[in-house]
Amino acid sequence: MKLVKELPLYILNSIRLSSIPKSRLISPKKDTLPVIVSLTSIESRLSSLHLVIRSLLTQSHLPEKIVLWLNQELESHLPKSLTRLQSEIFEIRYSDLHCSHKKLIHSLKEYPDKVIITCDDDLMYRNNWLYLLYENHRLLPDCIIGNNTRHIGYDEKGGILPYGEWRYRHSKDANEWAVVAIGAWGILYPPGSLSEKVFDADLFLRLAPQSDDLWFKTMALLNGTKTIQALTTPKEPVPIAGTQKVSLKQINVGEHKNVKQWKALTNFFDLDRFMNRS
């Protein structure tokens, strides 16, 4: 966290969100959008996870459901600050998976005909976050839409560039099939946008065990679904202090595992046939 810039914002938002009574969080007066918000978490973030959920429950428009998927071993470790928020809108459900892929795959099975939006467990989202993502979906209903995307980079010989060189900004002549959505700021998945292979746990644990974003990108390619940058985005979500002590980003970027996993996925599924498109 950039302490000088972000810590005051974190403190203000956490105080504001924590002070809102549950009755106001699930107000029936709010408009509802036909979407499911789906996320997961780890044990080290459980104590602050209520702030993420509160930020989702204070959206200008509520989703039909917010589902938090946790490994079943965490069931006895949940703080009251989180469990007391459960309602008809917010559910905590359990999985035997330890990997981050559970943020989406279980909701895909439970709600196959619904728009599903994933988000991360270390950010407080602005109150127009859900509405703007869904408005993008209205305009581009067949695309996977990310508030934060990168363009998978290749050198002149076709080799995969280091993750730090995958571009944020996309030139007009760039390969549109190489856009990958980054999960932190929110990704919208239309119904039927991913290959049925998405549920193959043996395969994703072998090829991309630490990068659900790259696994889901691959499943989109296999299904012929484009991923795009959202046309309109909210302000950046507010990071929650202390949540980055354990982070997949540190592992995947610092140890170059994003590149290793993308190579594994590319080789297994012959993804070069998509990346070489003009």
C-alpha positions in Angstrom: 0.0 0.0 0.0 1.3 3.5 -0.8 0.9 4.7 2.8 1.0 8.4 2.3 -1.7 8.4 -0.4 -3.9 5.4 0.4 -3.9 5.0 4.2 -6.1 8.0 5.0 -8.6 6.8 2.3 -8.6 3.3 3.8 -9.2 4.7 7.3 -12.1 6.9 6.2 -13.8 4.2 4.2 -13.4 1.5 6.8 -14.9 3.7 9.5 -17.8 4.7 7.2 -18.6 1.2 6.1 -18.3 -0.3 9.6 -20.7 2.2 11.0 -23.6 1.3 8.7 -26.2 -1.0 10.3 -27.1 -4.3 8.6 -30.7 -3.1 8.1 -29.4 -0.3 5.8 -27.0 -2.6 4.0 -29.8 -4.8 2.7 -32.4 -2.2 2.1 -35.3 -3.4 -0.1 -35.6 0.1 -1.5 -32.5 -0.4 -3.7 -32.7 -1.4 -7.3 -31.4 -4.9 -8.1 -29.4 -5.9 -11.1 -29.7 -9.5 -12.5 -26.1 -10.5 -11.6 -24.3 -12.7 -9.1 -21.2 -11.3 -7.4 -18.8 -14.1 -6.6 -15.5 -14.1 -4.7 -13.2 -16.1 -2.5 -10.7 -15.4 0.3 -7.9 -16.8 2.5 -7.5 -17.2 6.2 -5.2 -14.2 6.6 -7.8 -11.8 5.2 -10.9 -13.0 7.1 -10.7 -10.3 9.8 -11.0 -7.5 7.2 -13.3 -9.3 4.7 -16.4 -7.7 6.2 -15.2 -4.4 4.7 -15.2 -5.9 1.2 -18.7 -7.3 1.7 -20.0 -4.1 3.1 -18.7 -2.2 0.1 -20.6 -4.6 -2.1 -23.7 -4.2 0.0 -23.6 -0.4 -0.3 -23.5 -0.3 -4.1 -26.0 2.0 -5.7 -27.6 -1.1 -7.2 -27.5 -4.4 -5.4 -26.8 -7.8 -7.1 -29.3 -10.6 -6.8 -26.7 -12.5 -4.7 -23.2 -12.2 -3.3 -21.6 -15.6 -2.8 -18.3 -16.0 -0.8 -16.7 -19.3 -1.5 -14.3 -20.5 1.2 -12.3 -23.6 1.7 -14.3 -25.8 4.1 -11.4 -25.8 6.6 -12.2 -22.1 7.3 -15.7 -22.7 8.5 -14.8 -22.6 12.2 -12.5 -19.6 11.8 -15.0 -17.0 10.6 -15.2 -13.7 12.6 -18.6 -12.4 13.7 -17.9 -9.2 11.7 -18.4 -11.4 8.6 -20.9 -14.0 9.6 -23.4 -11.4 10.9 -23.7 -9.9 7.4 -25.3 -13.1 6.0 -28.7 -12.5 4.6 -30.8 -13.5 1.5 -28.4 -11.4 -0.5 -25.0 -12.5 1.0 -24.2 -16.2 1.4 -21.0 -18.0 2.6 -20.5 -21.3 1.0 -17.8 -23.9 1.1 -15.5 -25.8 -1.3 -12.8 -28.5 -1.0 -10.5 -26.4 -3.3 -7.7 -24.3 -1.9 -7.0 -22.4 -5.1 -8.4 -19.1 -6.2 -10.3 -20.6 -9.1 -13.2 -21.3 -6.7 -14.1 -17.6 -6.9 -15.9 -18.4 -10.2 -16.2 -22.1 -11.0 -18.7 -23.0 -8.4 -20.9 -20.0 -9.2 -20.8 -21.0 -12.8 -22.3 -24.3 -11.9 -24.8 -22.9 -9.5 -26.0 -20.0 -11.7 -25.3 -21.1 -15.3 -27.8 -18.6 -16.8 -26.7 -15.6 -14.9 -24.2 -12.8 -15.4 -21.4 -13.4 -12.9 -19.1 -10.7 -11.7 -15.9 -11.6 -9.7 -14.0 -9.4 -7.4 -11.1 -9.6 -5.0 -11.0 -9.8 -1.2 -8.6 -7.0 -0.4 -10.4 -4.0 -1.8 -13.3 -1.7 -0.9 -15.3 -1.0 -4.1 -16.8 2.3 -5.1 -20.6 2.4 -4.9 -21.1 2.7 -8.7 -18.7 -0.3 -9.4 -21.5 -2.8 -10.0 -23.7 -0.5 -11.9 -21.0 0.6 -14.3 -19.8 -2.9 -15.1 -23.4 -3.9 -15.8 -23.9 -0.9 -18.1 -20.9 -2.0 -20.0 -22.5 -5.4 -20.4 -25.7 -3.8 -21.8 -23.6 -2.3 -24.6 -21.4 -5.4 -25.2 -23.4 -8.4 -24.0 -21.3 -11.1 -25.5 -17.9 -10.0 -24.2 -16.1 -10.7 -20.9 -15.5 -7.2 -19.5 -12.7 -6.2 -17.1 -12.2 -2.9 -15.3 -8.5 -3.6 -15.4 -6.9 -5.5 -18.4 -3.5 -6.2 -19.9 -2.4 -7.2 -23.3 -0.4 -10.4 -23.3 3.0 -9.4 -24.8 5.2 -11.3 -27.3 8.6 -10.4 -28.7 9.5 -10.3 -32.4 10.3 -14.0 -32.3 7.0 -14.9 -30.8 8.3 -15.5 -27.3 6.2 -14.5 -24.3 7.5 -11.2 -22.7 7.8 -10.9 -18.9 4.5 -10.1 -17.2 5.7 -6.5 -16.4 5.9 -5.8 -20.1 2.3 -6.9 -20.8 0.7 -3.6 -21.8 -2.1 -1.8 -20.0 -2.9 0.4 -22.9 -4.1 -1.3 -26.0 -3.1 0.1 -29.4 -5.7 0.0 -32.2 -3.6 -2.5 -34.2 -3.1 -4.8 -31.2 -4.4 -8.4 -31.3 -7.8 -8.2 -29.6 -7.6 -11.9 -28.6 -4.6 -11.2 -26.4 -6.5 -9.0 -23.9 -6.7 -10.6 -20.5 -8.8 -9.2 -17.6 -7.1 -8.8 -14.2 -9.3 -10.0 -11.4 -8.7 -7.4 -8.7 -10.9 -4.6 -10.0 -13.8 -6.8 -11.2 -14.5 -9.0 -14.2 -18.0 -9.6 -15.7 -18.7 -13.0 -17.3 -21.8 -13.4 -19.5 -23.7 -16.7 -19.4 -22.0 -19.3 -21.6 -18.9 -17.3 -22.2 -16.4 -20.0 -21.1 -15.6 -23.5 -22.3 -17.0 -26.4 -20.4 -13.4 -27.4 -19.7 -13.4 -24.6 -17.1 -14.5 -27.1 -14.4 -11.6 -29.5 -15.0 -9.8 -29.2 -11.6 -7.1 -31.7 -12.4 -6.2 -29.7 -15.5 -6.2 -26.2 -14.0 -4.3 -27.4 -10.9 -1.7 -28.9 -13.3 -1.4 -26.0 -15.8 -2.3 -22.8 -13.9 -2.6 -23.6 -10.2 -1.8 -20.0 -9.2 -3.5 -18.0 -11.9 -7.2 -18.2 -12.2 -7.1 -15.1 -14.5 -5.1 -17.0 -17.1 -7.1 -20.1 -16.8 -10.4 -18.3 -17.3 -8.8 -16.3 -20.2 -7.9 -19.7 -21.8 -11.4 -20.9 -21.3 -12.8 -17.8 -23.0 -10.5 -18.3 -26.0 -11.6 -21.9 -26.4 -15.2 -20.7 -26.4 -14.5 -17.9 -28.9 -15.4 -15.2 -26.4 -13.5 -11.9 -26.5 -12.3 -10.1 -23.4 -12.4 -6.3 -23.5 -11.5 -3.3 -21.3 -14.5 -1.7 -19.8 -15.5 1.4 -21.7 -16.5 3.3 -18.4 -14.8 2.5 -15.1 -15.3 3.8 -11.6 -12.5 5.2 -9.4 -10.0 2.7 -8.3 -11.1 0.6 -5.4 -9.6 1.3 -2.0 -6.9 -1.2 -0.8 -7.4 -2.6 2.7 -4.3 -2.2 4.8 -2.3 -5.3 5.8 -3.9 -7.6 3.2 -0.9 -8.0 0.9 1.3 -9.9 3.4 0.1 -13.1 1.5 -0.5 -12.4 -2.2 -0.7 -14.4 -5.4 0.5 -11.3 -7.2 3.9 -11.4 -5.3 4.3 -15.0 -6.3 3.1 -14.8 -9.9 4.9 -11.5 -10.8 8.0 -11.8 -8.6 8.7 -15.4 -9.5 7.6 -15.0 -13.2 4.9 -17.7 -12.7 2.4 -15.9 -14.8 4.7 -16.4 -17.8 5.4 -20.0 -16.9 1.7 -20.8 -16.5 0.7 -19.0 -19.8 3.4 -21.1 -21.5 1.9 -24.2 -20.1 -1.6 -23.2 -21.1 -0.4 -22.2 -24.6 1.4 -25.5 -25.2 -1.4 -27.7 -24.0 -4.3 -25.9 -25.8 -2.3 -24.6 -28.8 -3.2 -21.0 -28.0 -0.8 -19.6 -30.5 -3.6 -20.0 -33.1 -5.4 -17.2 -31.3 -2.4 -15.0 -30.4 -1.2 -15.0 -34.0 -4.5 -13.5 -35.3 -4.2 -10.0 -36.6 
